C-alpha cells in the first residue's frame, strides 16, 4: 500500500465514526439494528450467511453508542496522504495524492445531508466516455450505511464489498418467505438454490456493471440539470421533498443509461433484479416500467426513451418550485398523478 497507511485508515474511520455519531440513528429502529449487525459483521470480518452472536452484538452496539456520545460534536479530522493533510471532503485532491497506491477514497453528502466516507482497495478502473469508473474491493474504513455506488463529479465509484453486503441482505430477506416474483427469478437464474455463496458472487459481478450504468446516468443527469439541482438538494430541510427530488433524478438517470443498456446488453436476470430493486417513490413515479416483463427488451427501450423526456421535464419543473411546493406535489394525489409516467 503506502507509507502512513495506518494513520490514513485511522483518520478516515474517525470521520466515519463522527458522521455515524451524528446520523446513524436517523432511521427506523429496525433499519438501525440491521445496519449495526452488518457493520459488526464487517468490522469483525465475519462471513456472510453466518449469524453474528446476538449478545456480543448487543454489547458492541452499547459500547459504540457510548463512544458516539463522546465524539458527536467533534470536527472532522484532516486526511493525511504523502505528508500532506487534506480536508475530509476534498475527495478529488485525496485521490490525486493516492494515484498509483491502489487505494480509493470517497467523501460526500448523502440523503438528508449525512456525510459519508470510505477508504477501499482499487480493483480496476476504466474510462466510460468522459467519466472515470473506479471499482473498489476490500474496504479499510467505512460508516454504518455503506453506499454501494456514488458519483464524485465525473468520477464514478462502485464499492463491491458494500454491494455484496446489500445483495446478501436482499437474498436473506427473500429466503424468509421465498415469495414468487422478480427477485426469486433473479436469484434462481444465478443458482442461488444450489449454491448461495457462488450465486451472490455472480450477482456482484453483474450488478457492479448495472451500478456503473446507473452512476453514468447520474453523471449525465447532473450535467443536464446543472449546478442548480445540487444547490436545490443541499438546501432542502424537508425530507419528503428531498426523497421525491432524488427519485425523479434516479429515474432520469436510469432512463438515460441503465434501462437502454439493460435492454441491449443486459441479461434477463439483470432486468429481473432491477425490477426487484425498483421500489418506493421511484416505482410510484414510473409505474409503466414495472408492468413490463423482463423479456420484453423492445418495450424496455421504448419506455426508456419516453421516460427520459418525461423525467427531464419533471426535474426541470422542480427547479422552479419551492421546497413546500415540491413537498405538496409529492403528497397530494391529484398533483402526484401529473408527475407519474404511466
Secondary structure in CASP SS format (residue, H / E / C, confidence):
PFRMAT SS
TARGET T0000
AUTHOR 0000-0000-0000
METHOD secondary structure of the structure
MODEL  1
X C 1.00
X C 1.00
X C 1.00
X C 1.00
X H 1.00
X H 1.00
X H 1.00
X H 1.00
X H 1.00
X H 1.00
X H 1.00
X H 1.00
X H 1.00
X H 1.00
X H 1.00
X H 1.00
X H 1.00
X H 1.00
X H 1.00
X H 1.00
X H 1.00
X H 1.00
X H 1.00
X C 1.00
X C 1.00
X C 1.00
X C 1.00
X C 1.00
X H 1.00
X H 1.00
X H 1.00
X H 1.00
X H 1.00
X H 1.00
X H 1.00
X H 1.00
X H 1.00
X H 1.00
X H 1.00
X H 1.00
X H 1.00
X H 1.00
X H 1.00
X C 1.00
X C 1.00
X C 1.00
X C 1.00
X C 1.00
X C 1.00
X C 1.00
X C 1.00
X C 1.00
X C 1.00
X H 1.00
X H 1.00
X H 1.00
X H 1.00
X H 1.00
X H 1.00
X H 1.00
X H 1.00
X H 1.00
X H 1.00
X H 1.00
X H 1.00
X H 1.00
X H 1.00
X H 1.00
X H 1.00
X H 1.00
X H 1.00
X C 1.00
X C 1.00
X C 1.00
X C 1.00
X C 1.00
X C 1.00
X C 1.00
X E 1.00
X E 1.00
X E 1.00
X C 1.00
X C 1.00
X E 1.00
X E 1.00
X E 1.00
X C 1.00
X C 1.00
X C 1.00
X C 1.00
X H 1.00
X H 1.00
X H 1.00
X H 1.00
X H 1.00
X H 1.00
X H 1.00
X C 1.00
X C 1.00
X C 1.00
X C 1.00
X C 1.00
X E 1.00
X E 1.00
X E 1.00
X E 1.00
X E 1.00
X E 1.00
X E 1.00
X C 1.00
X H 1.00
X H 1.00
X H 1.00
X C 1.00
X E 1.00
X E 1.00
X E 1.00
X E 1.00
X E 1.00
X E 1.00
X E 1.00
X E 1.00
X E 1.00
X E 1.00
X E 1.00
X E 1.00
X E 1.00
X E 1.00
X C 1.00
X C 1.00
X E 1.00
X E 1.00
X E 1.00
X E 1.00
X E 1.00
X E 1.00
X E 1.00
X E 1.00
X E 1.00
X E 1.00
X E 1.00
X E 1.00
X C 1.00
X C 1.00
X C 1.00
X C 1.00
X C 1.00
X C 1.00
X E 1.00
X E 1.00
X E 1.00
X E 1.00
X C 1.00
X C 1.00
X E 1.00
X E 1.00
X E 1.00
X E 1.00
X E 1.00
X H 1.00
X H 1.00
X H 1.00
X H 1.00
X H 1.00
X H 1.00
X H 1.00
X H 1.00
X H 1.00
X H 1.00
X H 1.00
X H 1.00
X H 1.00
X H 1.00
X H 1.00
X H 1.00
X H 1.00
X H 1.00
X C 1.00
X C 1.00
X C 1.00
X C 1.00
X H 1.00
X H 1.00
X H 1.00
X H 1.00
X H 1.00
X H 1.00
X H 1.00
X H 1.00
X C 1.00
X C 1.00
X C 1.00
X C 1.00
X C 1.00
X C 1.00
X H 1.00
X H 1.00
X H 1.00
X H 1.00
X H 1.00
X H 1.00
X H 1.00
X H 1.00
X H 1.00
X H 1.00
X H 1.00
X H 1.00
X H 1.00
X H 1.00
X H 1.00
X H 1.00
X H 1.00
X H 1.00
X H 1.00
X H 1.00
X H 1.00
X H 1.00
X H 1.00
X H 1.00
X H 1.00
X H 1.00
X H 1.00
X H 1.00
X H 1.00
X H 1.00
X C 1.00
X H 1.00
X H 1.00
X H 1.00
X H 1.00
X H 1.00
X H 1.00
X H 1.00
X H 1.00
X H 1.00
X C 1.00
X C 1.00
X C 1.00
X H 1.00
X H 1.00
X H 1.00
X H 1.00
X H 1.00
X H 1.00
X H 1.00
X H 1.00
X H 1.00
X H 1.00
X H 1.00
X H 1.00
X H 1.00
X H 1.00
X H 1.00
X H 1.00
X H 1.00
X H 1.00
X H 1.00
X H 1.00
X H 1.00
X H 1.00
X H 1.00
X H 1.00
X H 1.00
X H 1.00
X C 1.00
X C 1.00
X C 1.00
X H 1.00
X H 1.00
X H 1.00
X H 1.00
X H 1.00
X H 1.00
X H 1.00
X H 1.00
X H 1.00
X H 1.00
X C 1.00
X C 1.00
X H 1.00
X H 1.00
X H 1.00
X H 1.00
X H 1.00
X H 1.00
X C 1.00
X H 1.00
X H 1.00
X H 1.00
X H 1.00
X C 1.00
X C 1.00
X C 1.00
X C 1.00
X C 1.00
X C 1.00
X H 1.00
X H 1.00
X H 1.00
X H 1.00
X H 1.00
X H 1.00
X H 1.00
X H 1.00
X H 1.00
X H 1.00
X H 1.00
X H 1.00
X H 1.00
X H 1.00
X H 1.00
X H 1.00
X H 1.00
X H 1.00
X H 1.00
X H 1.00
X H 1.00
X H 1.00
X H 1.00
X C 1.00
X C 1.00
X C 1.00
X H 1.00
X H 1.00
X H 1.00
X H 1.00
X H 1.00
X H 1.00
X H 1.00
X H 1.00
X H 1.00
X C 1.00
X H 1.00
X H 1.00
X H 1.00
X H 1.00
X H 1.00
X H 1.00
X H 1.00
X C 1.00
X C 1.00
X C 1.00
END
